[in-house]
Each structure stands twice: as C-alpha cells, then as structure tokens.
Amino acid sequence: MKITVFSVIFSLISLISVAGDNVAVKTNLIYDGLISPNIGVEMPVLPEWSVDLSVSYNPFEFSNGKMWKHWLIQPEARYWLGNVFSGHFLAVHIFGGEFNYSFDRATRRQGWAAGIGTGYGFAWHIGSRWTIEAEIALGYARYGYDKYPCASCGRAIASRNKNYFGPTKAAVSIAYRFGIKRP
C-alpha cells in the first residue's frame, strides 16, 4: 500500500514539473478536517477542459484500538462553463482505494472500493493565484471487505461485497495556481 501511495505522489510531483507554468495544487479541507491528508493537482488540457488528480492517504491509528487507515486515488475530468479554473464546472471522476478501519475494539473491516461519479462545482478567485472550490458528486461504488473479530487480530469471520449509490465526492478545496497570475 505504501509503495502505491508514494508512486502516486511522485507522479503528482512529476506532473507539476512538466506543466508547472499552468497548474494548480490543492487540498480538500473537508478531508483535512477528517484527518485524511490529501493533495490534488489540476491542469488545463483544452480551452474549456482540465484534468485533476487527487490522492488521500491516512496511516493513523488512534487510542483504544480505533483506526481509519486508507488510501484513495481519484482522477477527474472537468468541463468549465467559462474559463478554466474559474466559475462553474461539470465533472466526471473514477476512484479506487483500500481501507482498514475499526471504530471500536469489537471488530475491524479491511477491504477495497472502486467507483465512478459525476458532479458539479464552482471556483471562486480569492487572489491572483488563490482559489476556493466547492464540489459535490453522485455516483456508484463497488466495495468489498473482510470482517475481523478485533482491531488487530484474528482470522476473517465474514466477507462482503456491496454496491453503493450516492455521494462519491464532497469537496471544499483551497488551490494555489502556478504560472500566469490572474488579474
């Protein structure tokens, strides 16, 4: 799991160096508030289109056997109704990742998730290089997990695969744009 996350972060850094004159780097403040460190990189690919790649990684364990470990990668294509990085946009994304969580000492769930979604967002400029974005998306996810009898021990006592329809992304992000300053 760590190798995958680090290779994605390396890819993000490489993307910034290649497209550094017109790229935005961002973080989703909602994920940050949920103790889920994340970073995203977005760059225009056509006059009204941009691509965004976000990753989230949470390696933390809490007291009393509680944990919410995961990694998530979410590429997204955005169609801007005006200029790229400004105003309304429509988006489509895919995502995938793994999780391992326990909210009590009684059980732990470890598994994977993958899905697709579509959304709407808006970007506000708060300076020549800074932007705040809000986005909500709905979609489908398929996930599977094994259930364990305690937070750090035992053999799996159950396996489940499930379908999910509903919100697949909620973001309030702050972004810094490299390259050309906005007036």
Disulfide bonds with the S-S distance in Angstrom:
Cys150-Cys153 1.65
